[in-house]
């Protein structure tokens, strides 16, 4: 599924919209009520959610019944990611404090009396 969309998601797309911008300035006030082009009134979060849902259904041929299972899987992966990241940082902090502990461990395992100067 990812490889099918990789061309569209990995490319940079530029669209010219001079005609649309000119239409915004040239539209008559009476027509503005019927043809509202104000993009500031759009709820972007709802728009993106609908785009993602449409992509899943129409581009990836995912059925609507699979969406709740996909949401559960995404939430599970989210928490696994958080746990792995926190574990990484805890391990890193522990390793930074490790040299002193290693020195104590080494000196307790191999006391100086076992080493003889020649």
MDAnalysis code that builds the backbone (N, CA, C; Angstrom):
import MDAnalysis as mda
import numpy as np

u = mda.Universe.empty(354, n_residues=118, atom_resindex=np.repeat(np.arange(118), 3), trajectory=True)
u.add_TopologyAttr("name", ["N", "CA", "C"] * 118)
u.add_TopologyAttr("resid", np.arange(1, 119))
u.add_TopologyAttr("resname", ["UNK", "UNK", "UNK", "UNK", "UNK", "UNK", "UNK", "UNK", "UNK", "UNK", "UNK", "UNK", "UNK", "UNK", "UNK", "UNK", "UNK", "UNK", "UNK", "UNK", "UNK", "UNK", "UNK", "UNK", "UNK", "UNK", "UNK", "UNK", "UNK", "UNK", "UNK", "UNK", "UNK", "UNK", "UNK", "UNK", "UNK", "UNK", "UNK", "UNK", "UNK", "UNK", "UNK", "UNK", "UNK", "UNK", "UNK", "UNK", "UNK", "UNK", "UNK", "UNK", "UNK", "UNK", "UNK", "UNK", "UNK", "UNK", "UNK", "UNK", "UNK", "UNK", "UNK", "UNK", "UNK", "UNK", "UNK", "UNK", "UNK", "UNK", "UNK", "UNK", "UNK", "UNK", "UNK", "UNK", "UNK", "UNK", "UNK", "UNK", "UNK", "UNK", "UNK", "UNK", "UNK", "UNK", "UNK", "UNK", "UNK", "UNK", "UNK", "UNK", "UNK", "UNK", "UNK", "UNK", "UNK", "UNK", "UNK", "UNK", "UNK", "UNK", "UNK", "UNK", "UNK", "UNK", "UNK", "UNK", "UNK", "UNK", "UNK", "UNK", "UNK", "UNK", "UNK", "UNK", "UNK", "UNK"])
u.atoms.positions = np.array([
    [0.827, -1.192, 0.000],
    [0.000, 0.000, 0.000],
    [0.869, 1.251, 0.000],
    [1.953, 1.216, 0.765],
    [2.822, 2.387, 0.827],
    [3.540, 2.581, -0.499],
    [3.954, 1.490, -1.126],
    [4.655, 1.621, -2.406],
    [3.724, 2.141, -3.493],
    [2.430, 1.849, -3.384],
    [1.476, 2.349, -4.380],
    [1.329, 3.859, -4.291],
    [1.469, 4.399, -3.109],
    [1.318, 5.847, -2.923],
    [2.645, 6.585, -2.860],
    [3.759, 5.871, -2.921],
    [5.059, 6.516, -2.722],
    [5.346, 7.589, -3.767],
    [4.925, 7.372, -5.001],
    [5.162, 8.386, -6.029],
    [4.459, 9.688, -5.671],
    [3.255, 9.582, -5.163],
    [2.473, 10.772, -4.851],
    [2.894, 11.418, -3.538],
    [3.385, 10.629, -2.600],
    [3.762, 11.185, -1.306],
    [5.205, 11.659, -1.257],
    [6.057, 11.162, -2.154],
    [7.475, 11.514, -2.108],
    [7.859, 12.604, -3.102],
    [6.943, 13.034, -3.923],
    [7.226, 14.075, -4.904],
    [6.783, 15.435, -4.377],
    [7.404, 16.469, -4.885],
    [6.972, 17.827, -4.563],
    [6.017, 18.275, -5.656],
    [4.856, 18.724, -5.254],
    [3.823, 19.109, -6.196],
    [3.582, 20.602, -6.093],
    [3.602, 21.271, -7.237],
    [3.306, 22.704, -7.294],
    [2.152, 22.910, -8.261],
    [1.147, 23.591, -7.791],
    [-0.022, 23.873, -8.605],
    [-0.139, 25.378, -8.770],
    [-0.343, 25.797, -9.996],
    [-0.560, 27.218, -10.249],
    [-2.026, 27.532, -9.990],
    [-2.278, 28.618, -9.272],
    [-3.657, 28.964, -8.957],
    [-3.939, 30.447, -9.210],
    [-3.310, 30.991, -10.257],
    [-3.541, 32.408, -10.560],
    [-5.001, 32.676, -10.911],
    [-5.609, 31.773, -11.669],
    [-7.008, 31.977, -12.063],
    [-7.930, 31.922, -10.848],
    [-7.650, 31.037, -9.941],
    [-8.458, 30.954, -8.730],
    [-8.310, 32.224, -7.896],
    [-7.092, 32.709, -7.758],
    [-6.872, 33.932, -6.986],
    [-7.545, 35.125, -7.660],
    [-7.508, 35.170, -8.974],
    [-8.180, 36.250, -9.692],
    [-9.695, 36.143, -9.529],
    [-10.202, 34.927, -9.516],
    [-11.633, 34.719, -9.318],
    [-12.079, 35.223, -7.944],
    [-11.237, 35.066, -6.940],
    [-11.574, 35.557, -5.604],
    [-11.748, 37.069, -5.578],
    [-10.958, 37.761, -6.382],
    [-11.065, 39.227, -6.390],
    [-12.136, 39.718, -7.351],
    [-12.426, 38.962, -8.409],
    [-13.373, 39.423, -9.434],
    [-14.815, 38.993, -9.195],
    [-15.058, 38.129, -8.229],
    [-16.414, 37.619, -8.031],
    [-17.324, 38.732, -7.493],
    [-18.535, 38.743, -7.958],
    [-19.501, 39.759, -7.540],
    [-19.953, 39.497, -6.104],
    [-20.293, 40.552, -5.373],
    [-20.725, 40.361, -3.977],
    [-21.944, 39.452, -3.844],
    [-22.876, 39.517, -4.806],
    [-24.048, 38.632, -4.740],
    [-23.655, 37.166, -4.914],
    [-22.658, 36.936, -5.752],
    [-22.220, 35.564, -5.995],
    [-21.362, 35.023, -4.847],
    [-20.775, 35.913, -4.045],
    [-19.935, 35.454, -2.936],
    [-20.741, 34.648, -1.927],
    [-22.039, 34.961, -1.791],
    [-22.873, 34.203, -0.858],
    [-23.073, 32.771, -1.343],
    [-23.236, 32.607, -2.657],
    [-23.465, 31.270, -3.211],
    [-22.172, 30.490, -3.413],
    [-21.118, 31.186, -3.769],
    [-19.837, 30.539, -4.077],
    [-18.779, 31.048, -3.112],
    [-18.862, 30.620, -1.885],
    [-17.926, 31.083, -0.860],
    [-16.605, 30.331, -1.006],
    [-15.547, 31.077, -1.254],
    [-14.222, 30.490, -1.424],
    [-13.305, 30.814, -0.258],
    [-13.852, 31.250, 0.850],
    [-13.022, 31.626, 1.985],
    [-12.464, 30.363, 2.646],
    [-11.177, 30.158, 2.491],
    [-10.543, 28.955, 3.022],
    [-10.264, 29.061, 4.515],
    [-10.431, 30.261, 5.079],
    [-10.216, 30.424, 6.514],
    [-11.331, 29.787, 7.332],
    [-12.492, 29.575, 6.722],
    [-13.628, 28.995, 7.437],
    [-13.566, 27.472, 7.516],
    [-12.593, 26.870, 6.867],
    [-12.481, 25.409, 6.844],
    [-11.841, 24.932, 8.144],
    [-12.427, 23.911, 8.739],
    [-11.817, 23.251, 9.892],
    [-10.775, 22.270, 9.339],
    [-9.519, 22.638, 9.454],
    [-8.450, 21.876, 8.803],
    [-8.293, 20.473, 9.387],
    [-8.540, 20.312, 10.672],
    [-8.423, 18.985, 11.271],
    [-9.484, 18.039, 10.712],
    [-10.717, 18.520, 10.612],
    [-11.784, 17.707, 10.022],
    [-11.489, 17.415, 8.558],
    [-10.987, 18.410, 7.847],
    [-10.648, 18.235, 6.435],
    [-9.582, 17.149, 6.262],
    [-8.527, 17.204, 7.071],
    [-7.459, 16.208, 6.956],
    [-7.944, 14.813, 7.346],
    [-8.798, 14.734, 8.360],
    [-9.340, 13.425, 8.739],
    [-10.161, 12.827, 7.603],
    [-10.950, 13.651, 6.940],
    [-11.743, 13.161, 5.809],
    [-10.849, 12.773, 4.637],
    [-9.762, 13.519, 4.427],
    [-8.821, 13.157, 3.358],
    [-8.174, 11.805, 3.636],
    [-7.775, 11.589, 4.873],
    [-7.154, 10.315, 5.239],
    [-8.151, 9.175, 5.095],
    [-9.377, 9.407, 5.545],
    [-10.415, 8.383, 5.409],
    [-10.681, 8.076, 3.938],
    [-10.761, 9.116, 3.096],
    [-10.959, 8.909, 1.664],
    [-9.800, 8.174, 1.026],
    [-8.576, 8.489, 1.444],
    [-7.408, 7.797, 0.899],
    [-7.428, 6.323, 1.282],
    [-7.805, 6.039, 2.516],
    [-7.867, 4.635, 2.942],
    [-8.919, 3.863, 2.161],
    [-10.077, 4.492, 1.952],
    [-11.179, 3.777, 1.304],
    [-10.970, 3.671, -0.200],
    [-10.620, 4.792, -0.851],
    [-10.613, 4.814, -2.315],
    [-9.244, 4.543, -2.932],
    [-8.160, 4.902, -2.269],
    [-6.838, 4.649, -2.841],
    [-6.265, 3.310, -2.399],
    [-6.455, 2.977, -1.133],
    [-5.891, 1.735, -0.616],
    [-6.888, 0.588, -0.616],
    [-8.119, 0.863, -1.073],
    [-9.186, -0.144, -1.125],
    [-9.406, -0.818, 0.228],
    [-9.336, -0.039, 1.276],
    [-9.584, -0.534, 2.623],
    [-11.074, -0.435, 2.909],
    [-11.632, -1.451, 3.515],
    [-13.069, -1.418, 3.789],
    [-13.342, -0.598, 5.048],
    [-14.553, -0.099, 5.142],
    [-14.949, 0.725, 6.283],
    [-14.943, -0.102, 7.565],
    [-15.169, -1.402, 7.457],
    [-15.189, -2.265, 8.634],
    [-13.803, -2.401, 9.270],
    [-12.748, -2.212, 8.494],
    [-11.385, -2.356, 9.015],
    [-10.889, -1.113, 9.742],
    [-11.606, -0.024, 9.655],
    [-11.126, 1.234, 10.223],
    [-10.991, 1.174, 11.745],
    [-11.960, 0.649, 12.503],
    [-11.755, 0.569, 13.960],
    [-10.549, -0.293, 14.350],
    [-10.342, -1.395, 13.646],
    [-9.174, -2.237, 13.935],
    [-7.886, -1.491, 13.607],
    [-7.896, -0.723, 12.539],
    [-6.724, 0.076, 12.183],
    [-6.433, 1.152, 13.212],
    [-7.487, 1.748, 13.755],
    [-7.295, 2.763, 14.799],
    [-6.705, 2.139, 16.059],
    [-7.193, 0.949, 16.414],
    [-6.638, 0.261, 17.586],
    [-5.165, -0.085, 17.359],
    [-4.842, -0.537, 16.153],
    [-3.452, -0.876, 15.843],
    [-2.571, 0.367, 15.884],
    [-3.078, 1.485, 15.362],
    [-2.311, 2.728, 15.383],
    [-2.077, 3.200, 16.814],
    [-3.092, 3.062, 17.665],
    [-2.923, 3.466, 19.065],
    [-1.924, 2.561, 19.775],
    [-1.990, 1.271, 19.486],
    [-1.045, 0.326, 20.079],
    [0.385, 0.654, 19.633],
    [0.562, 0.941, 18.350],
    [1.889, 1.307, 17.850],
    [2.370, 2.622, 18.449],
    [1.453, 3.550, 18.693],
    [1.798, 4.825, 19.324],
    [2.386, 4.578, 20.710],
    [1.719, 3.733, 21.506],
    [2.198, 3.481, 22.861],
    [3.479, 2.660, 22.861],
    [3.619, 1.747, 21.924],
    [4.879, 1.003, 21.813],
    [6.016, 1.959, 21.488],
    [5.778, 2.892, 20.589],
    [6.783, 3.895, 20.246],
    [7.174, 4.716, 21.470],
    [6.194, 5.140, 22.250],
    [6.486, 5.927, 23.457],
    [7.315, 5.120, 24.447],
    [6.947, 3.862, 24.649],
    [7.675, 3.018, 25.598],
    [9.110, 2.795, 25.134],
    [9.299, 2.551, 23.840],
    [10.654, 2.338, 23.308],
    [11.489, 3.605, 23.450],
    [10.909, 4.761, 23.152],
    [11.659, 6.013, 23.280],
    [12.044, 6.298, 24.731],
    [11.107, 6.115, 25.645],
    [11.411, 6.348, 27.061],
    [12.463, 5.356, 27.537],
    [12.349, 4.099, 27.125],
    [13.344, 3.089, 27.504],
    [14.720, 3.448, 26.967],
    [14.773, 3.963, 25.754],
    [16.052, 4.373, 25.172],
    [16.702, 5.461, 26.012],
    [15.929, 6.489, 26.391],
    [16.496, 7.596, 27.160],
    [16.891, 7.151, 28.567],
    [16.109, 6.286, 29.175],
    [16.476, 5.771, 30.499],
    [17.766, 4.970, 30.398],
    [17.890, 4.133, 29.376],
    [19.114, 3.357, 29.173],
    [20.304, 4.271, 28.911],
    [20.107, 5.308, 28.126],
    [21.193, 6.241, 27.842],
    [21.652, 6.954, 29.105],
    [20.721, 7.409, 29.910],
    [21.083, 8.070, 31.174],
    [21.792, 7.086, 32.096],
    [21.316, 5.855, 32.114],
    [21.954, 4.840, 32.945],
    [23.382, 4.568, 32.464],
    [23.571, 4.512, 31.142],
    [24.911, 4.261, 30.599],
    [25.852, 5.430, 30.845],
    [25.330, 6.641, 30.849],
    [26.179, 7.801, 31.133],
    [26.694, 7.724, 32.564],
    [25.874, 7.251, 33.463],
    [26.284, 7.107, 34.861],
    [27.024, 5.798, 35.116],
    [27.206, 5.004, 34.094],
    [27.766, 3.667, 34.225],
    [29.271, 3.634, 34.519],
    [30.133, 4.527, 34.017],
    [31.578, 4.362, 34.241],
    [31.955, 4.233, 35.713],
    [31.324, 5.017, 36.557],
    [31.629, 4.908, 37.982],
    [31.229, 3.529, 38.507],
    [30.070, 3.058, 38.078],
    [29.608, 1.731, 38.509],
    [30.524, 0.634, 37.971],
    [30.983, 0.778, 36.733],
    [31.897, -0.218, 36.161],
    [33.224, -0.242, 36.916],
    [33.705, 0.923, 37.292],
    [34.954, 0.982, 38.044],
    [34.796, 0.269, 39.386],
    [33.683, 0.513, 40.057],
    [33.438, -0.170, 41.333],
    [33.315, -1.676, 41.129],
    [32.630, -2.080, 40.089],
    [32.471, -3.509, 39.806],
    [33.818, -4.141, 39.478],
    [34.603, -3.486, 38.634],
    [35.904, -4.009, 38.235],
    [36.834, -4.123, 39.435],
    [36.844, -3.105, 40.266],
    [37.740, -3.148, 41.423],
    [37.281, -4.177, 42.450],
    [35.988, -4.465, 42.501],
    [35.535, -5.504, 43.435],
    [35.816, -6.901, 42.876],
    [35.772, -7.058, 41.561],
    [36.052, -8.365, 40.964],
    [37.546, -8.666, 40.920],
    [38.333, -7.674, 40.616],
    [39.779, -7.846, 40.493],
    [40.479, -6.854, 41.411],
    [40.608, -7.186, 42.679],
    [41.294, -6.263, 43.597],
    [42.762, -6.104, 43.206],
    [43.362, -5.063, 43.675],
    [44.746, -4.738, 43.314],
    [45.743, -5.797, 43.785],
    [45.393, -6.609, 44.755],
    [46.336, -7.600, 45.267],
    [46.655, -8.688, 44.245],
    [45.774, -8.865, 43.221],
    [46.040, -9.880, 42.210],
    [47.017, -9.399, 41.151],
    [47.245, -8.118, 41.080],
    [48.157, -7.585, 40.080],
    [49.511, -7.365, 40.735],
    [50.527, -7.960, 40.158],
    [51.868, -7.866, 40.718],
    [52.724, -7.067, 39.759],
    [53.457, -6.109, 40.301],
    [54.379, -5.342, 39.465],
    [55.600, -6.194, 39.175],
    [56.031, -6.194, 37.961],
    [57.184, -6.984, 37.566],
    [58.387, -6.110, 37.437],
])
